[in-house]
Amino acid sequence: MTRYTPKVPNQAQATCLARHAGPRETTAATAVATGAGLVPLPSAGDLWAITPQIAYLTVPGAVVAVLTWNAAIGLLGPQNAVLFGNLIPVTTFAIEIVRGYRPGTVELAGAALTIAALVANNLLARKRQPPFVQEPACAESLLEAA
């Protein structure tokens, strides 16, 4: 009996698939909301005033983030790298606690449940699958040299 192994997209394909749909739907929703009069069209002065914030979101938030995410997938493997996406709300929660927010019992239980689920999932998945081994980019030249 052969084991089914799904075809996993490479790093560039995975990034493209994840980032392709979002801007299209956001642009369409904004156009509909603006056309329906639900949100006002910003003036040129408003757009100019937020240019530094947009630049900040674009460069570190998009370019650097995608490059480091792809590097993380290459170093850690996709199974481990994807777990960090689930930690984003927990990290935000921790930052707010440091800034003085006092969470309730339910919030602390939710954060603990999230962390426990991530750890359990990772440990169980490691038992079922062989470890991720990344071949060096120059594997062909190493084989030819041997």
C-alpha positions as CSV (number, residue, x, y, z in Angstrom):
1,M,0.0,0.0,0.0
2,T,1.5,3.3,-1.0
3,R,1.1,6.3,1.2
4,Y,-0.5,9.5,-0.3
5,T,1.8,12.4,-0.2
6,P,0.2,15.7,-1.2
7,K,2.1,18.0,-3.5
8,V,3.3,20.9,-1.4
9,P,3.8,24.2,-3.2
10,N,7.3,25.7,-3.0
11,Q,7.9,28.9,-1.0
12,A,7.2,31.3,-3.8
13,Q,4.0,29.5,-4.8
14,A,2.7,29.4,-1.2
15,T,3.3,33.1,-0.7
16,C,1.6,33.9,-4.0
17,L,-1.4,31.8,-3.2
18,A,-1.7,33.3,0.3
19,R,-1.3,36.9,-0.8
20,H,-3.2,36.9,-4.1
21,A,-6.8,36.8,-3.0
22,G,-6.7,39.4,-0.1
23,P,-5.9,42.6,-2.0
24,R,-8.5,41.7,-4.8
25,E,-11.3,41.2,-2.3
26,T,-10.3,44.3,-0.2
27,T,-10.3,46.5,-3.3
28,A,-13.7,45.2,-4.5
29,A,-15.2,45.7,-1.0
30,T,-13.8,49.2,-0.8
31,A,-15.1,50.1,-4.3
32,V,-18.6,48.8,-3.4
33,A,-18.7,50.6,-0.1
34,T,-17.5,53.8,-1.7
35,G,-19.9,53.5,-4.6
36,A,-22.8,52.9,-2.2
37,G,-21.9,55.9,-0.1
38,L,-21.1,53.9,3.0
39,V,-17.6,55.3,3.2
40,P,-16.4,58.7,2.0
41,L,-13.7,59.0,-0.7
42,P,-10.6,60.4,0.9
43,S,-9.2,63.7,-0.3
44,A,-5.8,64.2,-1.8
45,G,-4.7,65.9,1.4
46,D,-5.9,62.9,3.5
47,L,-4.0,60.5,1.2
48,W,-0.8,62.6,1.4
49,A,-1.1,62.8,5.2
50,I,-1.0,59.0,5.6
51,T,1.8,58.4,3.1
52,P,4.4,57.7,5.8
53,Q,2.1,55.2,7.5
54,I,1.4,53.5,4.2
55,A,5.1,53.3,3.4
56,Y,5.8,51.8,6.8
57,L,3.1,49.1,6.2
58,T,4.4,48.4,2.8
59,V,8.1,48.0,3.4
60,P,8.4,46.3,6.7
61,G,4.9,44.9,6.7
62,A,4.9,43.4,3.3
63,V,8.3,43.1,1.7
64,V,10.4,42.3,4.8
65,A,7.7,40.1,6.3
66,V,7.3,38.0,3.2
67,L,11.1,37.6,2.8
68,T,11.6,36.5,6.4
69,W,8.5,34.3,6.2
70,N,9.9,32.5,3.2
71,A,13.3,32.1,4.9
72,A,11.5,30.7,8.0
73,I,9.8,28.1,5.9
74,G,13.1,27.1,4.4
75,L,14.8,26.9,7.8
76,L,12.1,25.4,10.0
77,G,10.0,23.6,7.5
78,P,6.4,24.4,6.6
79,Q,4.9,22.4,9.5
80,N,6.8,24.5,12.1
81,A,6.6,27.8,10.4
82,V,2.8,27.8,10.0
83,L,2.5,27.5,13.8
84,F,3.7,31.0,14.2
85,G,0.6,32.4,12.4
86,N,-1.5,31.0,15.3
87,L,0.7,32.8,17.8
88,I,0.0,36.3,16.4
89,P,-3.1,36.9,18.6
90,V,-1.3,35.4,21.7
91,T,1.7,37.7,21.0
92,T,-0.7,40.7,20.7
93,F,-2.3,39.7,23.9
94,A,1.0,39.4,25.7
95,I,2.1,42.9,24.4
96,E,-1.2,44.4,25.7
97,I,-0.6,42.8,29.1
98,V,2.9,44.4,29.2
99,R,1.3,47.7,28.3
100,G,-0.9,47.5,31.4
101,Y,-4.0,45.6,30.3
102,R,-5.4,43.2,32.9
103,P,-6.9,40.2,31.2
104,G,-9.8,38.2,32.7
105,T,-9.9,34.6,33.5
106,V,-11.6,33.6,30.2
107,E,-8.9,35.5,28.2
108,L,-6.1,33.8,30.0
109,A,-7.7,30.4,29.6
110,G,-8.2,31.1,25.8
111,A,-4.5,32.0,25.4
112,A,-3.4,28.9,27.4
113,L,-5.8,26.7,25.3
114,T,-4.3,28.1,22.1
115,I,-0.7,27.5,23.2
116,A,-1.6,24.0,24.5
117,A,-3.3,23.1,21.2
118,L,-0.3,24.3,19.2
119,V,2.2,22.4,21.3
120,A,0.0,19.2,21.2
121,N,-0.5,19.5,17.4
122,N,3.1,19.9,16.8
123,L,4.2,17.0,19.0
124,L,1.6,14.7,17.5
125,A,2.4,15.6,14.0
126,R,6.1,15.0,14.6
127,K,5.4,11.5,15.7
128,R,3.5,10.7,12.5
129,Q,5.8,12.3,9.9
130,P,9.5,12.0,9.2
131,P,11.5,15.2,10.0
132,F,11.7,17.9,7.4
133,V,15.1,17.8,5.7
134,Q,16.0,20.7,3.4
135,E,18.4,19.8,0.7
136,P,21.1,22.4,0.0
137,A,20.5,24.6,-3.1
138,C,23.6,23.1,-4.7
139,A,22.7,19.4,-4.1
140,E,23.2,18.6,-7.8
141,S,26.7,20.0,-7.8
142,L,27.6,18.2,-4.6
143,L,26.4,14.9,-6.1
144,E,28.4,15.5,-9.3
145,A,31.5,16.3,-7.4
146,A,31.4,13.0,-5.4
